[in-house]
Amino acid sequence: MKLARPRPGTPWNWLCQATGVVPLPARSAREGGSRVAAQGGFTLLELLVVISIMALATAGVSLALRDGGQTQLEREAARLAALLESGRAQSRGTGVPVRWRADAQGFRFEGLPAGTLPTQWLDAGTTVRGPATLQLGPEPLIGPQQVLLAHQAHPERTLRVATDGLRPFAVEPLP
């Protein structure tokens, strides 16, 4: 046998006999009988949870779609330009000739004390194409120089770190 609470204005006697439901006494106002039992719609908390899940999913997709090879190559080129300028400034400050040279393990600054500047690439896949030696000083004006950087994962993409001898080293895309 099923139990149900009668609703006001419902002909419960006829309905209970037809369905076999035994009516329970109606709730009093203290028990919450005056409140509407079910309302349509969503709560604010439910909406916030859905929006948070959508934001996390969007962030995950955007991070998955990033082009790691090109981004890493740009980061390496910008770092190398800054290191070359630092080596150039130290060469002018001390009056000692400094040469930058790339090798199989990374690169080195000849003429500076060991440990003064980093000697490793951030990513082991970074390679140097073409001449791998730059003269950084001690003269304030040096000749035009450049070094080409590539990444093993994307060998078709190359960036140039160059100077005209007067301006600082800068990263330039190849045409």
C-alpha positions, 0 to 999 in steps of 0.5 A: 500500500502506498502512502501520500500526503493530501494536497489542499483542494484535491478530492482525495477520497475519490482519488485514494479509492481509485489508486489504493493510496492511503492518505497521510495527514497534511503537514502543519505550517511548522513542519513546512507544509506552507512551502512549495515542495519543488521549484524549477531551475538551478541553484547558484552553486550548481551554476558555479560548479558547471562554470568552473568545470568549463573553465578548467576544460578550456584551460586544459585544451588551450595548453594542449594546443600550444606549439612547444617547439616554436615557443621553446625556440623563441625562448632560447633565442631571447635568452641567447641575445641577453647572454650575448649582450651580457658577455659583450658588456663584461668584455668592454668592462674588463677590457678582455676579448670575449668569444662565444662559441657553440659546441656539442654540449651547449656553448661557452664564453671564452675569455670570461671566468668559468661560471660567470654565464650559463653554458647550457641550452634550456632545451637539449633539442636546440641546435646552432646552424652555420658559423658558431663563433661570435666575437663580443669585444672588448671594442665598443663597435664590433662587426655585424654578426649572427647566429642561427638557432633551430630546434631538432623537433622542428628543423624547418623553423629557424631564428636569427640572433644578430647585431649590426655591430652597433645595436644590441643583439636581437632576435629576428625571424628568417624570411 
